[in-house]
Amino acid sequence: MEKEILENGLNENRRKFLSKLSLGLGSVALGSLLVPDLFNDSPQIDTDKLMASVPHFAPKAKRVIYMFQNGAPSQLESFDYKPMLNKKIGEELPDSIRQGQRLTGMTAGQSSFPLVGSAYGFKRYGQSGAWVSDLFPHTAKIVDDICIVKSMHTEAINHDPALTFFQTGAQVGNRPSMGAWLSYGLGSENNNLPSFCVLLSRGKGNGQGVYSKLWTNGFLESVHQGVQFSSGDDPVLYLNDPEGMSKTDRRRMLDKIAALNQINYESFGDPEISAKIQQYEMAYRMQTAVPEVTDVSKEPDSIVKLYGPECLVSGTYAANCLLARKLSENGVRFVQLYHQGWDQHGNLPNEMAMQAKDTDQASAALITDLKQRGLLDETLVIWGGEFGRTNYCQGRFSADNYGRDHHPRAFSMWMAGGGIKPGVTYGETDDFGYNIIKDPVHVHDFHATMLHLLGVEHEKLTFRHQGRRYRLTDVAGNLVKGIMV
């Protein structure tokens, strides 16, 4: 019914159109900003896209920065304090706790499952009194600005499907990623930069690979695919003009190509032809915008000190956090960071310490930086991995040099800004840190909540593909109201 009203309304005068939709003036203004052709007589407006593009209600957040810790950091050495494990160190995991959970190939052959507590201490911080590991002293200073969710759970038990599930809402490939869905639904706030950018870094720990399907557009138009930024002199590959070509020559060439593509589009109606025209134009505008936004030479010493000296070294996690802030404040809708190295099946105390040292200061600095610029309230910031870690030791048991296997049943992540309650710890696991006993949060619930904070009803952001309407949350997803303002 809504779609029929929209289709009819586009061909009627503005007054009738507004009357049928019963939109307030604020929604009209917002809709016209997000869909410039909303009130034109253009016959080329895609009403499916129009339904997705107009926010369904006032958003709390305008954009997202997602610091994905690839490889799954252990919740038991970060934010889920379990002193019981230290008291029962070396004892067997009770069958009543495990409840027959399937195991990965790494521990399926183990004959015993000795419990092991954290090699690092925990303390309470801030007015919220949140427990934080000694590995994260900088995050400890911002606990009153973040919401720690200790009851995340997922369906996948191995890295590839779990990572894909978190990014696309499905364990199989060829589904649009989170950033692509937001690009499709909300577009960009800056016509000179992509709506979805991807930044990669790698720590010293055992790394799991990342791959382009994690920021794919899937079956959406290719214009919504994430644009990967690289370290070095050329942040976006093949963006610069070849030697000997002037801006005038480039402009003339693009105009000719666009004219030819338009002829093909009118003949065949393939939307990818139109998307290609948009991509050429975006690349042309990015030639000026990207060098400007990636230049950190003008950042004051106070900012360098805040993020740490590595923020000046291109390709590091700290540099990517700083770049994420710059991209976000310049209107990029979704900035996705991937930091590899959190897969500690062995030597966890040493490797996780290195990972925490690489990421802790810059992650906390990003929150502080956004807050002091007045941007945190409108920016949703997320930190976490694809699943958690077991409470028992993997392989040979040692109280001070151990590993942990994959654990999808319960793990922790944190969120901040953009409509998230600050200074809150949400959810609870049992004394063994194995099962959730209060306020479980599924990956689909996380996606639904993220979209809600951006003004999008997750059940309405859909795309028809091969006879079916798809969405990020598939056929599930409930709002996690306890973490929202």
VEXDREN-2710 file (C-alpha; in Angstrom, 1 decimal):
% VEXDREN-2710
k/r/px/py/pz
1/MET/0.0/0.0/0.0
2/GLU/2.8/2.4/0.9
3/LYS/4.6/1.7/-2.4
4/GLU/1.3/2.3/-4.4
5/ILE/0.9/5.7/-2.6
6/LEU/4.4/6.6/-3.4
7/GLU/4.1/5.7/-7.1
8/ASN/0.9/7.6/-7.5
9/GLY/2.2/10.5/-5.4
10/LEU/5.2/11.1/-7.6
11/ASN/2.9/11.9/-10.5
12/GLU/0.6/14.3/-8.5
13/ASN/1.2/17.7/-7.2
14/ARG/3.3/18.3/-4.1
15/ARG/0.3/19.1/-1.9
16/LYS/-1.6/15.9/-2.7
17/PHE/1.6/13.9/-2.3
18/LEU/2.3/15.3/1.1
19/SER/-1.3/14.9/2.2
20/LYS/-1.4/11.2/1.3
21/LEU/1.9/10.5/3.1
22/SER/1.0/12.6/6.1
23/LEU/4.6/13.7/6.4
24/GLY/5.6/16.5/8.8
25/LEU/7.8/19.3/7.4
26/GLY/10.8/17.9/9.2
27/SER/10.5/14.6/7.4
28/VAL/9.9/16.3/4.1
29/ALA/13.1/18.3/4.5
30/LEU/15.1/15.2/5.5
31/GLY/13.6/13.2/2.6
32/SER/14.5/15.9/0.0
33/LEU/18.1/16.0/1.3
34/LEU/18.5/12.3/1.0
35/VAL/16.6/11.9/-2.3
36/PRO/17.2/15.1/-4.3
37/ASP/14.7/14.1/-7.0
38/LEU/11.9/13.4/-4.5
39/PHE/9.8/16.3/-5.7
40/ASN/10.8/16.4/-9.3
41/ASP/8.7/15.0/-12.1
42/SER/11.5/12.6/-13.1
43/PRO/10.2/9.3/-14.5
44/GLN/13.4/7.5/-13.5
45/ILE/12.9/7.5/-9.7
46/ASP/13.1/3.9/-8.4
47/THR/10.3/3.7/-5.9
48/ASP/11.8/0.6/-4.2
49/LYS/14.9/2.7/-3.6
50/LEU/12.8/5.6/-2.5
51/MET/11.1/3.5/0.1
52/ALA/14.5/2.4/1.4
53/SER/16.1/5.9/1.2
54/VAL/13.7/7.9/3.3
55/PRO/14.4/7.3/7.1
56/HIS/11.4/5.7/8.7
57/PHE/11.8/7.8/11.9
58/ALA/14.3/10.4/13.3
59/PRO/17.7/8.9/13.5
60/LYS/19.9/9.0/16.6
61/ALA/23.1/8.4/14.6
62/LYS/24.1/9.7/11.2
63/ARG/27.1/7.4/10.5
64/VAL/29.0/4.4/11.8
65/ILE/32.6/3.6/12.6
66/TYR/33.1/-0.2/13.2
67/MET/36.4/-1.3/14.6
68/PHE/36.3/-5.0/13.9
69/GLN/38.8/-7.1/15.8
70/ASN/39.3/-9.9/13.3
71/GLY/40.1/-13.3/14.9
72/ALA/38.0/-13.0/18.0
73/PRO/39.5/-11.4/21.1
74/SER/38.9/-13.3/24.3
75/GLN/36.1/-11.8/26.4
76/LEU/37.7/-13.5/29.5
77/GLU/40.8/-11.3/29.1
78/SER/39.0/-8.1/28.2
79/PHE/35.5/-7.3/29.6
80/ASP/33.9/-10.4/31.2
81/TYR/35.6/-10.9/34.6
82/LYS/35.3/-14.5/35.9
83/PRO/37.2/-15.0/39.1
84/MET/35.6/-18.5/39.4
85/LEU/37.9/-19.7/36.6
86/ASN/41.0/-18.7/38.6
87/LYS/39.7/-20.5/41.6
88/LYS/39.0/-23.7/39.6
89/ILE/42.1/-23.5/37.4
90/GLY/43.0/-26.9/36.0
91/GLU/39.7/-28.5/36.9
92/GLU/37.5/-30.1/34.2
93/LEU/34.8/-28.1/32.5
94/PRO/31.5/-29.6/33.9
95/ASP/29.3/-31.4/31.4
96/SER/26.4/-29.4/32.8
97/ILE/28.0/-26.2/31.7
98/ARG/29.1/-27.4/28.2
99/GLN/25.7/-28.9/27.5
100/GLY/27.0/-30.8/24.5
101/GLN/28.1/-27.8/22.5
102/ARG/29.7/-28.7/19.2
103/LEU/33.5/-28.1/19.1
104/THR/35.7/-26.9/16.3
105/GLY/38.3/-29.2/14.8
106/MET/41.0/-27.7/17.0
107/THR/39.6/-29.1/20.2
108/ALA/37.3/-31.9/19.0
109/GLY/40.0/-34.4/19.7
110/GLN/40.9/-33.2/23.2
111/SER/40.3/-35.8/25.9
112/SER/40.1/-33.2/28.7
113/PHE/39.0/-29.6/29.0
114/PRO/40.9/-27.9/31.9
115/LEU/39.6/-24.6/33.0
116/VAL/42.0/-21.6/32.9
117/GLY/41.5/-18.2/34.3
118/SER/42.8/-14.9/33.0
119/ALA/46.6/-14.3/33.4
120/TYR/45.7/-10.6/33.8
121/GLY/43.9/-8.8/36.5
122/PHE/40.6/-6.9/36.4
123/LYS/39.5/-3.7/38.1
124/ARG/36.4/-1.6/38.3
125/TYR/36.5/1.8/36.6
126/GLY/34.4/4.9/36.3
127/GLN/31.1/5.8/37.9
128/SER/29.6/2.8/36.1
129/GLY/32.0/0.4/37.9
130/ALA/32.6/-1.6/34.8
131/TRP/35.1/-4.4/35.0
132/VAL/38.0/-4.0/32.6
133/SER/41.2/-6.1/32.1
134/ASP/44.6/-4.6/32.9
135/LEU/45.3/-5.2/29.2
136/PHE/43.0/-2.2/28.3
137/PRO/44.0/0.7/30.5
138/HIS/43.0/3.4/27.9
139/THR/39.6/1.8/27.3
140/ALA/39.2/1.7/31.1
141/LYS/39.3/5.5/31.1
142/ILE/36.3/5.8/28.8
143/VAL/34.0/3.2/30.3
144/ASP/31.5/5.9/31.2
145/ASP/31.2/6.8/27.5
146/ILE/30.7/3.2/26.2
147/CYS/28.2/0.4/26.6
148/ILE/29.8/-3.0/27.1
149/VAL/27.6/-5.9/25.9
150/LYS/28.7/-9.2/27.5
151/SER/25.9/-11.4/26.1
152/MET/26.6/-11.5/22.4
153/HIS/26.1/-14.8/20.6
154/THR/26.3/-16.1/17.1
155/GLU/25.6/-19.3/15.1
156/ALA/28.9/-19.9/13.4
157/ILE/31.8/-21.6/15.1
158/ASN/34.6/-21.0/12.6
159/HIS/36.1/-17.8/11.4
160/ASP/35.0/-17.5/7.8
161/PRO/31.3/-18.1/8.3
162/ALA/31.3/-16.2/11.6
163/LEU/33.0/-13.2/10.1
164/THR/30.8/-13.3/7.0
165/PHE/27.7/-13.6/9.2
166/PHE/28.6/-10.5/11.2
167/GLN/29.3/-8.4/8.1
168/THR/26.4/-9.6/5.9
169/GLY/23.8/-11.2/8.1
170/ALA/24.4/-14.6/6.4
171/GLN/27.1/-17.3/6.6
172/VAL/27.1/-17.7/2.8
173/GLY/28.6/-15.3/0.4
174/ASN/27.1/-12.9/-2.2
175/ARG/25.0/-11.0/0.4
176/PRO/25.4/-7.2/0.8
177/SER/27.5/-6.2/3.7
178/MET/26.4/-3.8/6.4
179/GLY/28.0/-0.8/4.8
180/ALA/26.5/-1.6/1.4
181/TRP/23.0/-1.8/2.9
182/LEU/23.5/1.6/4.6
183/SER/24.9/3.1/1.3
184/TYR/21.8/1.7/-0.5
185/GLY/19.4/2.9/2.2
186/LEU/20.8/6.2/3.3
187/GLY/23.5/7.2/0.7
188/SER/26.3/9.5/1.5
189/GLU/26.5/12.9/3.2
190/ASN/29.4/13.9/0.9
191/ASN/29.2/13.6/-2.9
192/ASN/32.9/13.7/-3.2
193/LEU/33.6/10.6/-1.0
194/PRO/32.2/7.1/-1.0
195/SER/29.4/6.3/1.4
196/PHE/31.3/3.1/2.5
197/CYS/35.1/3.0/3.2
198/VAL/37.3/0.0/4.4
199/LEU/40.6/0.3/6.2
200/LEU/42.8/-2.7/7.0
201/SER/45.6/-3.2/9.5
202/ARG/47.4/-6.2/11.0
203/GLY/48.9/-6.9/14.4
204/LYS/51.7/-9.2/15.6
205/GLY/49.4/-12.0/16.7
206/ASN/48.0/-15.0/14.7
207/GLY/45.9/-13.5/11.9
208/GLN/42.9/-14.5/10.0
209/GLY/42.5/-13.3/6.5
210/VAL/40.0/-10.7/5.4
211/TYR/38.6/-10.6/1.9
212/SER/36.6/-8.4/-0.4
213/LYS/33.3/-10.4/0.1
214/LEU/33.2/-8.8/3.6
215/TRP/32.6/-5.4/2.1
216/THR/30.8/-6.5/-1.1
217/ASN/27.7/-5.0/-2.5
218/GLY/26.3/-8.5/-3.2
219/PHE/23.2/-8.2/-5.4
220/LEU/22.9/-4.5/-4.8
221/GLU/24.3/-2.1/-7.4
222/SER/28.1/-2.1/-7.5
223/VAL/28.2/1.6/-6.5
224/HIS/27.4/0.4/-2.9
225/GLN/30.5/-1.7/-2.6
226/GLY/33.0/-0.6/0.0
227/VAL/36.0/1.3/-1.2
228/GLN/39.3/-0.1/0.3
229/PHE/41.9/2.5/1.4
230/SER/45.5/1.2/1.3
231/SER/48.6/2.4/3.1
232/GLY/51.3/4.3/1.2
233/ASP/51.2/7.2/-1.2
234/ASP/48.1/6.1/-3.1
235/PRO/45.3/5.4/-0.5
236/VAL/42.9/4.5/-3.3
237/LEU/44.6/2.5/-6.1
238/TYR/44.3/3.7/-9.7
239/LEU/42.6/7.0/-8.6
240/ASN/45.2/9.3/-10.0
241/ASP/45.4/10.3/-13.6
242/PRO/48.1/8.7/-15.8
243/GLU/51.2/10.8/-16.5
244/GLY/50.5/13.4/-19.2
245/MET/46.8/13.6/-18.7
246/SER/45.3/16.9/-17.5
247/LYS/42.1/17.4/-15.5
248/THR/40.6/18.9/-18.7
249/ASP/41.4/15.8/-20.7
250/ARG/40.0/13.5/-17.9
251/ARG/36.8/15.5/-17.8
252/ARG/36.4/15.4/-21.6
253/MET/37.0/11.6/-21.6
254/LEU/34.5/10.9/-18.8
255/ASP/31.9/13.0/-20.6
256/LYS/32.3/11.0/-23.8
257/ILE/32.3/7.6/-21.9
258/ALA/29.2/8.7/-20.0
259/ALA/27.4/9.6/-23.2
260/LEU/28.2/6.2/-24.7
261/ASN/27.1/4.4/-21.5
262/GLN/23.9/6.4/-21.4
263/ILE/23.1/5.1/-25.0
264/ASN/23.7/1.6/-23.8
265/TYR/21.6/2.1/-20.7
266/GLU/18.7/3.3/-22.8
267/SER/19.1/0.3/-25.1
268/PHE/19.5/-2.4/-22.5
269/GLY/18.3/-1.0/-19.2
270/ASP/21.0/-2.7/-17.2
271/PRO/21.3/-0.8/-13.9
272/GLU/25.0/-1.7/-13.7
273/ILE/25.6/0.7/-16.7
274/SER/24.2/3.5/-14.7
275/ALA/26.2/2.4/-11.7
276/LYS/29.3/2.5/-13.8
277/ILE/28.7/6.1/-14.8
278/GLN/28.3/7.0/-11.1
279/GLN/31.5/5.3/-10.2
280/TYR/33.5/7.1/-12.9
281/GLU/32.1/10.4/-11.6
282/MET/32.8/9.5/-8.0
283/ALA/36.4/8.6/-8.9
284/TYR/36.8/12.0/-10.6
285/ARG/35.6/13.9/-7.5
286/MET/37.7/11.7/-5.2
287/GLN/40.8/12.8/-6.9
288/THR/40.6/16.1/-5.0
289/ALA/38.8/14.9/-1.8
290/VAL/40.9/11.8/-1.0
291/PRO/44.3/13.5/-0.7
292/GLU/42.8/16.2/1.4
293/VAL/41.0/13.8/3.9
294/THR/44.0/11.4/4.2
295/ASP/46.5/14.2/4.9
296/VAL/47.3/14.0/8.7
297/SER/50.2/16.5/8.5
298/LYS/48.0/19.3/9.8
299/GLU/46.8/17.4/12.8
300/PRO/47.9/19.2/16.0
301/ASP/50.4/17.6/18.4
302/SER/47.6/17.0/20.9
303/ILE/45.8/14.7/18.5
304/VAL/49.0/12.8/17.7
305/LYS/49.6/12.4/21.5
306/LEU/46.0/11.2/22.0
307/TYR/46.2/8.4/19.3
308/GLY/49.8/7.6/19.8
309/PRO/52.8/8.2/17.5
310/GLU/51.8/5.3/15.2
311/CYS/48.9/7.3/14.0
312/LEU/51.4/9.0/11.7
313/VAL/52.5/5.6/10.2
314/SER/50.1/4.8/7.3
315/GLY/48.5/1.4/7.5
316/THR/48.7/1.0/11.3
317/TYR/45.6/0.6/13.5
318/ALA/46.2/4.0/15.1
319/ALA/46.5/5.7/11.7
320/ASN/43.3/4.0/10.6
321/CYS/41.4/5.1/13.7
322/LEU/42.5/8.7/13.0
323/LEU/41.6/8.4/9.3
324/ALA/38.2/6.9/10.3
325/ARG/37.5/10.1/12.3
326/LYS/38.5/12.3/9.3
327/LEU/36.3/10.3/6.9
328/SER/33.4/10.2/9.3
329/GLU/33.5/14.0/10.0
330/ASN/33.6/14.5/6.2
331/GLY/30.3/12.6/5.7
332/VAL/31.3/9.0/5.0
333/ARG/28.3/7.0/6.2
334/PHE/30.1/3.7/7.2
335/VAL/33.8/3.3/7.9
336/GLN/34.8/-0.3/8.5
337/LEU/38.2/-1.1/10.2
338/TYR/39.6/-4.6/10.2
339/HIS/42.5/-5.4/12.5
340/GLN/43.9/-8.9/12.2
341/GLY/45.8/-10.9/14.8
342/TRP/43.3/-11.9/17.5
343/ASP/43.2/-15.7/16.9
344/GLN/45.0/-16.9/20.0
345/HIS/44.8/-20.7/20.1
346/GLY/48.1/-20.7/21.9
347/ASN/50.4/-18.3/23.6
348/LEU/47.3/-16.1/24.4
349/PRO/48.8/-14.1/27.3
350/ASN/51.7/-12.8/25.2
351/GLU/49.9/-12.4/21.9
352/MET/46.8/-10.8/23.3
353/ALA/49.0/-8.3/25.2
354/MET/50.6/-7.3/21.9
355/GLN/47.2/-6.9/20.2
356/ALA/45.9/-4.8/23.1
357/LYS/48.9/-2.6/22.9
358/ASP/48.3/-2.0/19.2
359/THR/44.6/-1.2/19.6
360/ASP/43.7/0.0/23.1
361/GLN/45.0/3.6/23.0
362/ALA/43.7/4.4/19.5
363/SER/40.3/2.9/20.1
364/ALA/39.8/5.0/23.2
365/ALA/41.3/8.0/21.5
366/LEU/38.7/7.8/18.7
367/ILE/35.9/8.1/21.3
368/THR/37.6/11.0/23.1
369/ASP/38.3/12.7/19.8
370/LEU/34.8/12.4/18.5
371/LYS/33.4/13.6/21.8
372/GLN/35.6/16.7/22.0
373/ARG/34.5/17.6/18.5
374/GLY/30.8/17.2/19.3
375/LEU/30.5/14.3/16.9
376/LEU/30.1/11.3/19.2
377/ASP/26.4/11.8/19.7
378/GLU/25.8/11.5/16.0
379/THR/28.3/8.7/15.3
380/LEU/27.8/5.1/16.3
381/VAL/31.1/3.5/17.2
382/ILE/31.4/-0.3/17.6
383/TRP/34.3/-2.5/18.8
384/GLY/34.4/-6.3/18.7
385/GLY/35.1/-9.6/16.9
386/GLU/33.2/-12.4/15.3
387/PHE/32.9/-14.7/18.4
388/GLY/34.5/-15.3/21.8
389/ARG/36.9/-17.8/23.4
390/THR/36.4/-20.9/25.5
391/ASN/36.9/-20.9/29.3
392/TYR/39.0/-24.1/29.0
393/CYS/42.6/-24.4/27.8
394/GLN/43.2/-25.5/24.2
395/GLY/46.0/-28.1/23.8
396/ARG/48.6/-28.5/26.5
397/PHE/47.5/-27.0/29.8
398/SER/49.5/-24.2/31.4
399/ALA/48.3/-21.5/33.8
400/ASP/50.4/-18.8/32.4
401/ASN/50.9/-19.7/28.7
402/TYR/47.6/-21.1/27.3
403/GLY/45.3/-20.8/24.3
404/ARG/41.5/-20.7/23.9
405/ASP/39.4/-22.2/21.2
406/HIS/36.4/-20.6/19.4
407/HIS/33.3/-19.9/21.5
408/PRO/30.1/-18.6/19.7
409/ARG/27.8/-19.1/22.7
410/ALA/28.8/-16.0/24.6
411/PHE/31.2/-13.1/24.0
412/SER/31.7/-9.3/24.6
413/MET/31.8/-6.2/22.5
414/TRP/31.3/-2.5/23.1
415/MET/29.4/0.3/21.5
416/ALA/29.3/4.1/22.0
417/GLY/27.7/7.3/20.8
418/GLY/24.8/7.5/18.3
419/GLY/21.9/6.7/20.7
420/ILE/23.7/4.2/22.8
421/LYS/23.4/4.4/26.6
422/PRO/26.8/5.4/28.0
423/GLY/28.3/3.8/31.1
424/VAL/26.2/0.7/30.9
425/THR/27.1/-3.0/31.1
426/TYR/24.5/-5.1/29.4
427/GLY/23.9/-8.8/29.6
428/GLU/25.5/-11.5/31.8
429/THR/27.1/-14.9/31.6
430/ASP/27.3/-17.6/34.1
431/ASP/30.2/-17.9/36.6
432/PHE/32.2/-19.9/34.1
433/GLY/31.7/-17.3/31.3
434/TYR/30.3/-20.1/29.1
435/ASN/26.5/-19.5/28.8
436/ILE/24.4/-16.4/28.8
437/ILE/22.1/-16.1/31.7
438/LYS/20.7/-12.6/31.1
439/ASP/19.7/-10.5/28.1
440/PRO/21.1/-12.4/25.1
441/VAL/22.0/-10.4/22.0
442/HIS/22.0/-12.3/18.7
443/VAL/23.9/-11.0/15.6
444/HIS/20.6/-10.2/13.9
445/ASP/19.5/-8.3/17.0
446/PHE/22.7/-6.3/16.8
447/HIS/22.0/-5.5/13.1
448/ALA/18.4/-4.5/13.8
449/THR/19.5/-2.2/16.6
450/MET/22.2/-0.6/14.5
451/LEU/19.8/0.2/11.7
452/HIS/17.2/1.5/14.2
453/LEU/19.7/4.0/15.6
454/LEU/20.2/5.2/12.0
455/GLY/16.5/5.8/11.6
456/VAL/15.9/2.6/9.6
457/GLU/13.3/0.0/10.3
458/HIS/15.2/-3.2/9.6
459/GLU/12.2/-5.1/8.2
460/LYS/11.6/-2.3/5.7
461/LEU/15.1/-2.0/4.3
462/THR/14.8/-4.7/1.6
463/PHE/15.9/-5.5/-1.9
464/ARG/14.1/-7.8/-4.4
465/HIS/16.5/-10.4/-5.8
466/GLN/15.6/-13.5/-7.7
467/GLY/12.0/-13.3/-6.7
468/ARG/12.6/-12.7/-3.0
469/ARG/13.0/-9.7/-0.8
470/TYR/16.2/-9.8/1.2
471/ARG/17.3/-7.8/4.2
472/LEU/20.3/-7.5/6.4
473/THR/18.5/-9.2/9.3
474/ASP/17.1/-12.0/7.1
475/VAL/13.9/-13.2/8.8
476/ALA/14.9/-12.4/12.4
477/GLY/16.2/-9.5/14.6
478/ASN/14.8/-7.8/17.7
479/LEU/15.8/-4.3/19.0
480/VAL/18.0/-4.4/22.0
481/LYS/16.1/-1.6/23.8
482/GLY/18.2/-1.9/27.0
483/ILE/21.3/-0.3/25.4
484/MET/19.5/2.5/23.6
485/VAL/18.9/6.0/25.0
END
